[in-house]
Amino acid sequence: MLFNTFVHIPGIGETTERKLWQAGITSWDDFQEPYPEFLSGQKIRFINDHLARSRAQAGQLTAREFLRQLPAAQRWRIFPHYRDSVAYLDIETTGLGFTEHAITTISLYDGEKVFTYVQGENLADFAEDIGQYQLLVTYNGKAFDVPMIEKHFGFRLGQAHIDLRPLLQKLGFVGGLKGCERQMGLDRGELAGVDGYFAVVLWREFCRTKERRVLETLLAYNVEDTVNLESLLVQAYNLKLQGTPFAESHRLPMPTVPEKPFVPDMEVITRLRGY
């Protein structure tokens, strides 16, 4: 979709972009003579100059640099082009607030493998691992996960970032991550009904008992949050394509769900539900 995009050019909005598509100019390479009559000679020269830079930079720009050129509402377009360098990310914390709580676990999924990080065990490893990715995908991560990570580790996450919360809201999906999953046909199985507060309860119980099955139940929940982000983004991407000429040609297949490294312990969940 990136190479069919013209809204990254200053002064080109969605209306003009759509007129270009309707005129048969559906990619950067299609912008050539005879040019559409609705464009002035000055505008044609400006677009050609900008597209020449875009072509030259296409293999060199990071996802973040491309993201900066796109209007916020259109940043979903970069996803397939950086999918081999994406980190789906979710954290759990000691409480539901921001300032007074700390990170307990982090789950990272790169589309192939799941990585988990635990306070008091290997949480520090996240700082090095996250640097290899160009694109972050979260749900509500701009308001919570990313600031919490930056506060904990003391560095800024400079990658491009697609936050699914506003993207899904604009598509009509609300009710938090779990609500969006249900509306988009994702089933959490044994973890249905487990939420962020229950994750706090699980961490407290693990700290009290040191039972690995409690920690693994928490990690199973954390991983579920993370892995599901890919399916949500693919569905959102395909829905956004419906308003373009590329609804079929650019459609992405649903991803294969990876093997989960942790299994929730139902006895633990049942026992703690009353807390």
Order of alpha helices (4+ residues) and beta strands (2+ residues): alpha-alpha-alpha-beta-beta-beta-alpha-beta-alpha-beta-alpha-alpha-alpha-alpha-alpha
